[in-house]
Amino acid sequence: MLFFKKKEIPLKELFSENFIDIHSHLLPGIDDGSKSIENTIELIERMNSYGIKNFVTTPHVLGDVYPNSSGLINEKLEEVKAELLKRGMNDVHFRAAAEYMMDEQFVERLKNNDVLTIKDNYVLVEMSYFSAPYNLYDVLFEIQLKGYKPILAHPERYNFYHGDFNNYYKLKKAGCVFQLNLLSLTEQYGKGVQKTAQKLLKENLYDFVGTDTHHMNHLRLLKKIGTRKIKNQIENLLINNSKLL
């Protein structure tokens, strides 16, 4: 019996010059991502070696756990940009927004127009991995009433939706666009997440992708998506990301 190895490709062949990663945790010391400015540069350098040189990094904004203000996020952004300039990393384009938990504090931010966007009116949002907020559709309505377009981060990771796929169609109908975590195409988050990601891809429900990079282990695992099959599956999504540059 013959066994055929997957047709592997370098990640530089996957990510175009205009690709922009719209989900990562690269600002130093303000969430569960990068721990220091040195760690941030190390992660950016590794991603640059994969062909990723455009970023909108998205620190968590999550209640009292990560109560990151827009001011603090912008301060950290300037710190990283200054370090990139100091090191002569002029080919890296680095911006910041946030990954907002859809909680009461986020609703208050919406009321105060204190929201950082990915580009134009796109705002990255998430919910708990344990359950959806009781007022989820009210929050999604408020987001759009304020003129924003919600990008739901990693919908494949919300296990409570796996048993009823109609929830995903309901979210799309409510105005959400979906962002796939690229590592969900591996077994990083479990086989259930991987299977759901594949089904969402098959149903053409995704709009964008993101690495959701927190640390170097994520980037080591990212190499696993370097196959011809995955490139064909996500090619249109990579193009959509490029339009956000």
Beta strands, then each sheet from edge to edge (+ up, - down):
strand 1: 54-57
strand 2: 60-61
strand 3: 93-96
strand 4: 99-101
strand 5: 122-126
strand 6: 149-153
strand 7: 177-181
strand 8: 208-210
sheet 1: 1+ 3+
sheet 2: 2+ 4+ 5+ 6+ 7+ 8+
end
